[in-house]
Amino acid sequence: MSDKHQVGGDHYINLSVQPWDAMRSWMTDEQFLGFLRGNVIKYVARAQDMCLSGKGGVEDLRKAQHYLDKLIEMVEGDCGSQGTR
């Protein structure tokens, strides 16, 4: 489950409330799914730009995968509660 680990440190997972849990409670489902999609795009794009920005590489691909895992969990949960689309 994506809530049990963090890529690139432990600065979020050690908080009593993880930031994406707070965002999920304050946002609509559509807004939160957009946030997750946007972060997948951000980290994939940044991974490709590592020579220019000094960031990126495999760690950013892992971050993208982490957000994608969360997105998949959300979509599977939504589809499971509504039946097959």
C-alpha positions as CSV (number, residue, x, y, z in Angstrom):
1,M,0.0,0.0,0.0
2,S,1.4,3.4,-1.0
3,D,0.7,4.9,2.5
4,K,3.2,2.6,4.1
5,H,6.4,3.9,2.4
6,Q,7.9,7.0,1.0
7,V,10.5,7.5,-1.7
8,G,13.4,9.9,-0.9
9,G,13.3,10.1,2.8
10,D,10.8,9.8,5.7
11,H,9.8,13.5,6.1
12,Y,6.2,12.9,5.3
13,I,5.6,9.4,6.6
14,N,6.7,10.4,10.1
15,L,4.0,13.0,10.4
16,S,0.9,12.2,12.4
17,V,-1.1,13.1,9.3
18,Q,0.4,12.6,5.9
19,P,0.0,15.6,3.6
20,W,-1.9,13.6,0.9
21,D,-4.4,12.5,3.6
22,A,-5.0,16.1,4.5
23,M,-5.4,17.1,0.9
24,R,-7.8,14.2,0.2
25,S,-10.0,15.3,3.1
26,W,-10.0,18.9,1.9
27,M,-10.4,18.2,-1.9
28,T,-13.1,16.6,-4.0
29,D,-12.2,13.2,-5.4
30,E,-11.7,14.8,-8.8
31,Q,-9.3,17.4,-7.4
32,F,-7.3,14.8,-5.5
33,L,-7.0,12.5,-8.5
34,G,-5.8,15.5,-10.5
35,F,-3.2,16.2,-7.9
36,L,-2.0,12.6,-8.1
37,R,-1.9,12.7,-11.9
38,G,-0.1,16.0,-11.9
39,N,2.6,14.6,-9.7
40,V,3.1,11.5,-11.8
41,I,3.6,13.8,-14.8
42,K,5.9,16.2,-12.9
43,Y,8.3,13.4,-11.7
44,V,8.4,11.6,-15.1
45,A,9.2,15.0,-16.8
46,R,11.8,15.9,-14.2
47,A,13.5,12.4,-14.5
48,Q,14.0,13.2,-18.2
49,D,15.5,16.6,-17.5
50,M,18.1,15.4,-14.9
51,C,21.1,16.7,-17.0
52,L,19.7,20.3,-17.1
53,S,18.2,20.6,-13.6
54,G,20.5,18.4,-11.5
55,K,17.5,16.5,-10.3
56,G,15.7,13.5,-11.7
57,G,16.9,10.1,-12.5
58,V,15.7,6.9,-11.0
59,E,14.6,8.4,-7.7
60,D,12.1,10.7,-9.5
61,L,10.8,7.7,-11.5
62,R,10.3,6.0,-8.2
63,K,8.4,9.0,-6.9
64,A,6.3,9.0,-10.0
65,Q,5.6,5.3,-9.4
66,H,4.6,6.0,-5.8
67,Y,2.0,8.6,-6.9
68,L,0.8,6.3,-9.6
69,D,0.4,3.5,-7.0
70,K,-1.7,5.8,-4.9
71,L,-3.7,6.8,-8.0
72,I,-4.4,3.2,-8.9
73,E,-5.5,2.5,-5.3
74,M,-7.9,5.4,-5.5
75,V,-9.4,4.3,-8.9
76,E,-9.6,0.7,-7.9
77,G,-11.4,1.7,-4.7
78,D,-13.8,3.9,-6.6
79,C,-14.5,1.3,-9.2
80,G,-14.9,-1.4,-6.5
81,S,-17.5,0.7,-4.7
82,Q,-19.5,1.4,-7.9
83,G,-19.2,-1.9,-9.6
84,T,-17.8,-2.5,-13.0
85,R,-17.9,0.5,-15.4
